[in-house]
Amino acid sequence: MRIAIGSTNPVKCQAVQAVLQPLFPDATFVTLDVPSGVSAQPWGDEETRRGAYNRAHAALNQTGADLGVGLEGGVQESEFGLLTAAWCVIVDASGRVGVGGNSCVLLPSSVAADVRAGLELGEAMDRLVNRANTKHQNGAIGILTDDLETRQSAYETLIRLALAPFIHPEWYPDARVKP
């Protein structure tokens, strides 16, 4: 089995492998940088899900793999303030699709202000903690929870949730890619 990951971000790739390698021990993983087709900082669940789907679909199509996996992080407004958002979409060659989300944490007001002013969340978190490239490390979730949850562990949960239609296809006969 070949599994294509629509990202070269090490956190996303490690999360996919951590979940899928035990299920498919003979799988080979291909990572590739594919466009999300959404803004650099997705806003809201719909745009973030669409980015995950676009990544999964592009990875599958460009590699001819058995499974394509897309992960996308974004932000969303709430009555409490700005929250993180994250989605996973898995597609297979037959058109089956699985979707899993959401991993939300309330962002500090200074980070929310930076994101609303146009910074990507990763850049705003880098500024908060005076470190570089946190989105390729423990991410906002890890920083804000002192690693009780990390970006990778949150993505792992989303991947497991997205597997439901593949684990129980009999319950999801209509879990197909919509044109």
C-alpha positions in Angstrom: 0.0 0.0 0.0 1.2 3.5 -0.8 0.0 6.4 1.3 0.5 9.9 0.0 0.6 12.8 2.4 -0.3 16.2 1.0 2.4 18.0 3.0 6.1 18.0 3.8 5.6 19.5 7.2 7.4 17.1 9.5 4.7 17.3 12.2 1.9 16.4 9.8 4.0 13.6 8.2 4.9 12.1 11.6 1.3 12.2 12.7 0.1 10.3 9.6 2.8 7.7 10.0 2.2 7.3 13.7 -1.4 6.4 13.1 -1.3 4.6 9.8 2.0 2.6 10.1 0.6 0.2 12.8 -2.6 -0.3 10.7 -0.6 -0.8 7.4 2.8 -2.2 8.5 3.9 -2.7 4.9 2.9 0.8 3.7 5.2 3.2 2.0 4.7 6.8 2.7 5.1 9.6 0.1 5.2 13.2 1.1 4.7 16.0 -1.3 4.2 19.7 -1.1 0.8 20.3 -2.7 -1.3 23.5 -2.7 -4.1 23.7 -0.3 -6.2 25.9 -2.6 -7.2 28.1 0.3 -5.7 31.2 1.9 -2.4 30.9 3.7 -4.3 31.4 7.0 -7.6 29.5 6.6 -10.6 31.1 8.5 -13.4 28.9 9.7 -14.1 25.2 9.6 -15.3 25.2 6.0 -12.2 26.8 4.5 -9.9 24.7 6.7 -11.8 21.4 5.7 -11.6 22.4 2.0 -7.8 22.9 2.4 -7.5 19.4 3.9 -9.6 17.9 1.1 -7.6 19.7 -1.6 -4.3 18.4 -0.1 -5.6 14.8 0.2 -7.0 14.8 -3.4 -3.9 16.4 -4.9 -1.6 14.0 -3.1 -3.7 11.0 -4.3 -3.9 12.2 -7.9 -0.2 13.2 -8.2 1.1 9.9 -6.9 -1.5 7.3 -7.8 -1.3 6.1 -4.2 -3.9 4.0 -2.4 -4.7 6.7 0.1 -4.3 10.4 0.1 -4.1 12.3 3.4 -4.6 16.0 3.9 -4.3 18.0 7.1 -5.0 21.7 7.4 -4.9 24.0 10.3 -6.8 27.2 10.6 -8.6 29.6 13.0 -12.2 30.3 13.7 -14.0 33.1 15.5 -16.1 32.2 18.5 -18.1 33.9 21.3 -14.9 33.4 23.5 -12.4 34.8 21.0 -10.3 33.3 18.2 -9.7 29.5 18.3 -7.5 27.2 16.5 -9.1 24.8 14.0 -7.8 21.6 12.3 -9.2 19.1 9.9 -8.1 15.8 8.3 -9.4 14.4 5.1 -8.5 10.9 3.8 -9.5 9.8 0.3 -8.8 6.6 -1.5 -8.7 5.6 -5.2 -12.3 4.5 -5.3 -13.5 7.9 -4.1 -14.2 7.0 -0.5 -13.7 9.9 1.8 -13.2 10.2 5.6 -13.2 13.5 7.5 -12.1 14.2 11.1 -11.8 17.4 13.0 -11.6 19.6 15.2 -8.8 20.6 17.6 -9.6 23.9 19.2 -7.8 26.0 21.8 -8.5 29.6 22.7 -5.8 31.9 21.5 -4.3 34.6 23.7 -5.7 38.0 22.7 -2.2 39.2 21.5 -2.0 36.2 19.2 -5.5 36.7 18.0 -4.8 40.4 17.3 -1.7 39.5 15.2 -3.7 36.9 13.2 -6.5 39.3 12.6 -3.9 41.8 11.4 -2.7 39.4 8.8 0.0 37.2 10.4 -0.3 33.4 10.0 -0.9 31.6 13.3 2.5 30.1 13.2 4.2 33.5 12.8 2.0 34.9 15.6 3.0 32.1 17.9 6.7 32.5 17.0 6.4 36.1 18.0 4.6 35.2 21.3 7.4 32.8 22.5 10.3 34.4 20.6 11.1 31.2 18.8 11.2 30.3 15.1 9.1 27.8 13.1 6.9 26.6 15.9 4.4 25.2 13.4 6.9 22.6 12.5 7.3 21.7 16.2 4.7 21.5 18.9 2.6 24.3 17.4 0.1 26.6 19.1 -1.6 23.8 20.9 1.6 22.5 22.4 2.8 25.9 23.4 -0.4 26.9 25.0 -0.9 23.7 26.9 2.8 23.1 27.9 2.7 20.0 25.7 -0.3 18.4 27.4 -1.5 18.2 23.8 0.8 19.0 20.8 0.1 19.8 17.2 1.2 16.2 16.3 -1.0 14.5 19.0 -4.0 16.6 17.9 -3.5 15.7 14.3 -3.2 12.0 15.2 -6.7 12.2 16.8 -8.1 13.8 13.7 -6.5 11.1 11.5 -8.1 8.4 13.6 -11.5 10.1 13.4 -11.2 10.4 9.6 -10.6 6.6 9.4 -14.2 5.7 10.4 -15.5 5.2 6.9 -12.5 3.0 6.1 -12.9 1.0 9.3 -16.7 0.5 8.8 -17.4 0.9 5.1 -20.7 -0.9 5.6 -22.0 2.0 7.6 -20.8 4.6 5.1 -21.9 3.5 1.7 -22.3 7.1 0.6 -18.9 8.4 2.0 -17.8 9.3 -1.5 -16.0 12.4 -2.9 -18.7 14.8 -4.0 -17.9 16.4 -7.4 
